[in-house]
Amino acid sequence: MTLRDATLVRIHVPVTAETLATMLNGIGAAAERDPVLAQILAVIREDNPLGDFGLYKGVFELSPGWEGFRPGPDAQPTLGKPGDATLSPTVIVSVHAPCPPKDPAFVAALERIMAIHPWEVPVVEISSVRLAVRYSPLTAVSVQTFLNRTSSPQRRRGPRFVAAYSKISGIPAFAG
């Protein structure tokens, strides 16, 4: 096992009461039909760092529930009225990115999500985390780059290749 740095983003997304009820009944596919949530998931699935685990892309977690709030007198809420306590059907989307929050591709993807989000004051949490992984994260591109730099198939079988591959991948070399 090794640890890797990542950025965790938690997006509190308002959903329709029907979406929440359907998801709570065990039908997660309802997320794909919700007008706001489906757009946010589409951004996560695009070619950007959100949800990039190397071998898997577009990885996210969904937590259905409710968010409570009381809009102030000058608020223009999408649900409820100023001064009234309100419960909003909400899904929290958690997604990790293998980059710091200042990464340009990360910023661009997050800006797209913020533009989609209908709330006057979206709740989007960003924090640095460490993820435990079975081996150092290696994307298919970095493996292919490494293999391309190794001149011949015969050299790829040698002990120096195995040791170097083990070092960059974090995958233990097997004897024998």
N, C-alpha and C positions, 0 to 999 in steps of 0.2 A: 504494500500500500504506500501511496505517496499523497501529498497534499498539493493542491493547485489553487492559485488565487482566482477569484471570479467576482463579478458584480451581480448582485441580486436586485431585481426590479420586481416590486409588488404593485400591481395596478388594480385599484378598486373600481370595478366596472358596473354601472347600473344595468340591470337587465329587466325584461318584462316579468311581471308576476307569473305569467304562463311558463316562461323559460325557467325561472327558479323552481316552480312546482314540478316541472317535468324532470329537471336535473335531480331534485331531491327524491324523485321516484326511481332513480337509477338509470335515467336515460341521458347520458352525458352528451349525446349527439345533438341535444336541444341547443347547446352552445353555438353550434354551426348555423342555426336558424335565427338567432337573436340579432336584431339589426345593428347594435353597437358592438357586442362581444365578437361577432363573426368578423367584423372589420379589423378589430385589434388582433385577433388570432391570425388573420391574413398577413398583417405586417410582420408578426413573429415568424411566420413561415417563409417570408421572403429571404433573399440572399443578404443577410446582415448578421452581426454577432449575436443577436438575441436567440437564446435557445441552442447555441452551437456547442455541442459536446464532441466535436470531431467526427466520430463515426455516426452520430445521430444529429440531425438538424431540427430546428423548430420545436425543441423540447419545452414544455410548460406544464404547470400544475394548476388546477382549478379548485377553488374552495367556495362553494355556494353558501350564502347566508343573507344577513340583513345589515344595513348600516344605518345608524340612528344619527339624527342631526336636528337642530333648530335654526332655520334661516333667520339672519338678522333683518332689521327693518328695511335696509337698503338692498337686500339680496333679491335676485331674480332666479329663484330655484326652478330646476326642470321638473321637480316633484315637490308637492306640499306648498305651503304658503308662509310668508314671513311671520315669525313669531310662533308658529305651530310646530310642536314636536312631530317629527316624521320618521318613519322607518322605510328605507328603500331596499327593494330586492337587489342584491349585489352579488357579484362573483369576484373573488380576488384571484387575479392571474399572477402567478409567480413564475418568473423566467430568469435564468442565469445567462451571463455573457462572459466569455473568456478574455475580457479586456477591461481596462479602466474606464470610468465614466466619461473621461474626456476624449475617448477614441472617436474620431469623426464619423465612422459608420454607426457606432452606438448612438451618438448624439442625433444623427439624421433619423434613425429608426424611432428613437424616443420622441423627437419632434413630430413625426407622423402620427404617433399614438396620441400625443397631446392635442393635435389638430382634430382628431376623430372624437376624442372624449367630450361628451356633451355637458359635463358639469361646469359650473361657473368657477369652482375651485377644485380641480381634479386631485384626488389623493393618489399620488404616485411616490412610492418609497424607493430609495436607491441606497444600497449599502454594500460595503466590501465584505466578502465572505471567503472562507477557505473550504474547499470541497475535498473530501477524501475520495481518492480514485484508486483503482486496482493497479494502475500503471500510469506513467506520465502520459498526458494527452498527446496523441499524435494524429494529425489529420492524414487522410489518404494522400494529399498533395505533398506533405513533408516526407512521407514514406517514399513516394514516387521520386521526389527530388533526390533523396538519399540513394535510391537504387540507380537512378540515372547517372549519378556521379561515380558509381562503382563500375569500373570499365567493362568487366566481362562476367558472364555467368559463373565461370570457374572461380574467379576471385570471390564471388558472393558466397561460396561454400566454405571459404577458409576461416580459420580461427580469428584473424584480425577483423574480418567482416562481422562475424558473430559478436565479438566483443564491442565493436563500434555500434552496431545496431542495438545491442542490449543497452549501451550507455545512453543513446539518444531516445530510446523508446521507454526505458525503465522496465522493460520486460526481461526477466532473468534469462540468461543464456543457459541452455540445457546441455549437459555433458553427454557425449556419446552420440 
